Amino acid sequence: MATRQAALDSATLVRVGRVGKAHGIKGEVKVRPDFGPPEDFLRYREVSLFKPGTDDRQDYNVSRCRPLAKIVVLQLDGIDDRTMAETLSGSEVWVDKKTLPDLAVGDFYWHDLVGLEVVTESGRKLGRVDAILATGGHDILVVLGGGREYLIPLRKEFLVNTDTAAGVLTVADVPGLFEIND
């Protein structure tokens, strides 16, 4: 059964996906993961759902999880039919950060990058990571600073150093990349 909670606590929760359409007639929902393989969802026993634009949080126990290709089909306690499942469409799926899989050395989660100061190898301060856009080809860092927006491919050849402890992300000096919006 769902429990209504307070607003989003981004210090302990992290967004891991978004609910798409209902699946079948027994209350299952399709979820598109934000990152990682769909099998990562097998470790999440509880999820918090948020409707975009609200602070309304619903907590659910996950009674069944089935990874399918690039999506996950979840059965949530208390969601027993298609009509109930359809009301969850568009909700963001959040989990406790402690339940995330461990990462290999040098890897990071998106939420670790948001808010980092971005500087180039030559020391130019660009601003802070505001968001990360998922695209078909590769993800994009959205950096805001000095009244400008910089879109930087989130690829190893562009990232020189990620120091989350110091709050700094160093990117390569790529000719033309930072002047593209001039």
Residue pairs with C-beta under 8 A, 6 or more apart in sequence:
1 61
1 77
1 78
2 58
2 59
2 60
2 76
2 77
2 78
2 79
3 58
3 59
4 56
4 57
4 58
4 59
5 48
5 57
5 58
5 59
6 55
6 57
7 55
7 57
8 48
8 50
8 55
8 57
8 94
10 111
12 96
12 97
12 98
13 48
13 94
13 95
13 96
13 97
14 94
14 95
14 97
14 100
14 109
14 111
15 34
15 92
15 93
15 94
15 111
16 33
16 34
16 35
16 36
16 40
16 41
16 44
16 93
16 94
16 95
16 100
17 31
17 32
17 33
17 34
17 41
17 72
17 92
17 93
18 31
18 32
18 34
18 90
18 91
18 92
18 93
19 29
19 30
19 31
19 49
19 88
19 89
19 90
19 91
19 92
19 93
20 29
20 30
20 31
20 32
20 71
20 89
21 29
21 30
21 86
21 89
22 28
22 29
22 30
22 82
22 85
22 86
22 88
22 89
23 29
23 30
23 73
23 85
24 82
25 81
25 82
26 75
26 80
26 81
26 82
27 75
27 76
27 79
27 80
27 81
27 82
27 84
27 85
28 64
28 73
28 74
28 75
28 85
29 73
29 74
29 76
29 79
29 85
29 88
29 89
30 71
30 72
30 73
31 41
31 71
31 72
31 73
31 74
31 93
32 70
32 71
33 40
33 41
33 70
33 71
33 72
34 110
34 134
35 109
35 110
36 101
37 67
38 67
38 68
38 69
38 70
38 71
38 72
39 67
40 100
40 101
41 62
41 65
41 67
41 72
41 74
42 65
42 67
43 99
43 101
44 62
44 65
44 95
44 99
45 61
45 62
45 99
46 59
46 60
46 61
46 62
46 95
46 96
47 59
47 60
47 62
47 74
47 76
47 93
47 94
47 95
48 57
48 58
48 59
48 60
48 93
48 94
48 95
49 57
49 58
49 59
49 60
49 88
49 91
49 92
49 93
49 94
50 56
50 57
50 58
50 91
50 92
50 94
51 90
51 91
51 92
52 90
52 91
52 92
58 91
60 76
60 77
60 78
60 79
61 76
61 77
62 74
62 75
62 76
62 77
63 75
63 76
63 77
64 74
64 75
65 72
65 73
65 74
65 75
66 72
66 73
66 74
76 88
78 84
79 85
79 88
97 111
100 109
103 109
108 162
108 164
110 132
110 139
112 162
112 164
113 129
113 132
113 141
113 162
113 164
113 169
114 129
114 130
114 131
114 132
115 128
115 129
115 167
116 128
116 129
116 162
116 164
116 167
116 168
116 169
117 125
117 127
117 128
117 167
117 168
117 169
118 125
118 126
118 127
118 128
118 129
118 141
118 143
118 145
118 150
118 152
118 168
118 169
118 170
118 171
119 125
119 126
119 168
119 169
119 170
119 171
120 126
120 170
120 171
120 172
120 173
120 178
121 160
121 170
121 171
121 172
121 173
122 173
124 173
124 178
125 145
126 143
126 145
126 146
126 148
126 150
126 171
126 178
127 143
127 144
127 145
127 146
127 148
127 150
128 143
128 144
128 145
129 141
129 142
129 143
129 169
130 142
130 143
130 144
131 142
132 139
132 140
132 141
132 142
132 154
133 139
133 140
133 142
133 151
138 153
138 154
138 155
139 153
139 154
140 151
140 152
140 153
140 154
141 150
141 151
141 152
141 153
141 154
141 169
142 149
142 150
142 151
143 149
143 150
143 151
143 152
144 150
148 181
149 181
150 177
150 178
150 181
151 180
152 158
152 171
152 177
157 172
158 171
158 172
158 174
158 177
159 169
159 170
159 171
159 172
160 170
160 171
160 172
161 168
161 169
161 170
162 169
162 170
163 169
163 170
